[in-house]
């Protein structure tokens, strides 16, 4: 056997070893597809993006019209309605939230299982016990414990007015005289116009 043949054969063997050619030739050895998990590796965790969508109050009353947009009577029974949106690609099993009125907590609770693109709503029975401007605040993940792709949209606010005068003419004229107000990433709050 010539020296040139031996050197060539050794060179070919070295090239096959470096390129993984032997592994490809052995049917018992399987190469995992690119990006696949192997033992000891964890899957990439997709994060949710929780958004405080809106916080509103509606009174339930026997007067006509039945619902008012921003002016309510003190003690009038109604509901605070909140919406929470998941704009991220990851699901979340439990989303804590806190609702406050004028800085005082009204309810701290949570919503279960919000998947990507889902919108969840919660209603809280409530009535105002003081007159004047009332500031409603929704905080999603108030303890900042959830890993999210965006933390800058976890609060939203709205403002309503409360009166003690049942003959206030604004009660009958308040429909559709509001403009939205939101902070953070939310939306859909109601605020009276005209310097009230």
C-alpha positions in Angstrom: 0.0 0.0 0.0 1.4 3.3 -0.9 2.0 6.1 1.5 -0.2 8.4 -0.5 -3.2 6.1 -0.2 -2.8 5.7 3.6 -2.5 9.5 4.0 -5.6 10.0 1.9 -7.6 7.4 3.8 -6.6 9.0 7.1 -7.6 12.4 5.8 -11.0 11.1 4.7 -11.6 9.4 8.1 -10.7 12.6 9.9 -13.1 14.7 7.8 -15.9 12.2 8.4 -15.3 12.3 12.2 -15.3 16.1 12.3 -18.4 16.5 10.1 -20.4 13.9 12.1 -20.6 11.6 9.1 -20.2 8.4 11.2 -23.2 9.4 13.3 -25.3 9.8 10.2 -24.2 6.4 8.9 -25.1 4.6 12.1 -28.9 4.0 12.1 -29.0 3.6 15.9 -27.9 7.2 16.4 -30.6 9.8 15.8 -29.8 13.5 15.5 -32.4 15.7 17.2 -34.0 18.3 14.9 -32.7 21.9 15.4 -34.5 23.6 18.3 -35.8 20.4 19.9 -35.4 19.8 23.6 -33.0 17.2 24.9 -32.5 15.9 28.4 -31.6 18.6 30.8 -33.0 21.4 28.6 -36.2 23.2 29.4 -38.8 24.6 26.9 -38.8 28.3 26.3 -41.5 29.8 28.5 -43.8 32.2 26.7 -44.8 35.2 28.8 -48.2 36.7 29.1 -48.8 40.5 28.7 -51.6 41.3 31.1 -53.4 44.6 30.4 -55.8 46.4 32.7 -58.4 46.9 30.0 -61.1 49.0 31.7 -62.8 49.9 35.0 -66.4 51.3 34.9 -69.3 51.8 37.2 -73.0 51.4 36.3 -75.9 52.0 38.6 -78.9 49.7 38.6 -81.9 51.9 39.3 -85.7 52.1 38.6 -85.4 55.6 37.2 -85.5 56.1 33.4 -83.1 55.9 31.7 -81.9 52.9 33.7 -78.1 53.4 33.2 -76.1 56.7 33.6 -72.7 57.3 32.2 -70.9 59.3 34.9 -73.3 60.8 37.5 -74.8 58.8 40.3 -76.7 59.2 43.5 -75.0 58.5 46.8 -75.9 55.0 48.1 -77.2 54.0 44.6 -76.7 50.3 44.1 -74.5 49.4 41.1 -71.5 47.4 39.8 -67.9 48.1 39.2 -67.0 46.2 36.0 -63.3 45.4 35.2 -61.7 43.8 32.1 -58.3 42.2 32.0 -56.7 41.3 28.6 -53.8 38.9 27.9 -52.0 40.4 24.9 -49.0 38.1 25.2 -48.3 34.7 23.7 -48.2 32.8 27.0 -51.1 31.6 29.2 -51.4 32.4 32.9 -53.2 30.2 35.5 -54.1 33.0 38.0 -54.1 36.8 37.7 -54.4 38.8 40.9 -56.0 42.2 40.7 -57.0 45.0 43.1 -59.8 47.6 42.7 -59.7 50.8 44.7 -62.0 53.9 45.0 -60.3 57.1 46.1 -57.3 55.1 47.2 -59.3 52.7 49.4 -59.2 49.0 48.4 -62.7 47.7 47.4 -61.7 44.2 46.4 -58.5 42.2 46.0 -59.1 39.0 44.1 -58.0 37.1 41.0 -59.1 35.6 37.7 -58.3 32.0 36.6 -56.8 30.7 33.4 -56.4 33.6 30.9 -55.0 32.4 27.6 -53.3 34.4 24.8 -55.7 36.9 23.3 -58.4 36.3 25.9 -60.4 39.1 27.6 -61.9 38.4 31.1 -64.5 40.4 32.9 -65.4 40.6 36.6 -68.3 42.5 38.3 -68.2 43.8 41.8 -71.4 45.0 43.6 -70.8 48.5 44.9 -72.4 51.8 46.0 -70.7 55.2 46.7 -70.9 56.6 50.3 -69.6 60.1 49.6 -70.3 62.8 47.1 -68.1 64.5 44.6 -65.5 63.2 42.3 -64.7 59.4 42.7 -61.5 57.9 41.3 -61.7 54.2 40.4 -58.4 52.3 39.9 -57.8 48.8 38.6 -54.3 47.3 39.3 -53.4 44.0 37.6 -50.7 42.0 39.4 -50.5 44.6 42.1 -47.6 42.7 43.9 -45.6 42.6 40.6 -45.1 38.8 40.9 -46.0 37.7 37.3 -43.3 37.6 34.7 -44.7 39.6 31.8 -43.4 40.9 28.5 -44.7 44.4 29.4 -45.3 45.8 32.9 -46.3 49.3 31.8 -50.0 48.5 31.1 -51.1 47.0 34.4 -53.3 49.9 35.6 -56.2 51.9 34.4 -58.5 54.5 36.0 -61.9 56.1 35.5 -63.6 59.0 37.2 -67.3 59.5 38.1 -69.3 62.1 40.0 -71.7 61.3 42.9 -74.4 63.6 44.1 -76.8 63.6 47.1 -79.5 65.5 45.2 -82.0 63.1 43.5 -83.5 66.1 41.6 -80.1 67.0 40.0 -81.0 67.6 36.3 -77.6 66.2 35.3 -78.9 62.7 36.3 -81.3 62.8 33.3 -78.9 64.6 31.0 -75.7 62.7 31.7 -75.9 60.1 29.0 -73.1 60.4 26.4 -71.6 63.5 28.0 -68.3 61.9 28.9 -64.9 61.3 27.5 -62.6 58.4 28.2 -59.7 58.7 30.6 -57.1 56.0 31.2 -53.6 55.7 32.6 -51.1 52.9 32.1 -52.1 50.6 29.3 -55.8 50.5 30.0 -58.7 52.2 28.4 -62.4 52.8 28.6 -62.8 54.9 31.7 -65.5 57.6 31.9 -64.9 61.2 33.0 -67.4 64.0 33.2 -66.9 67.1 31.0 -67.6 70.7 31.7 -65.6 71.3 34.9 -67.6 69.2 37.4 
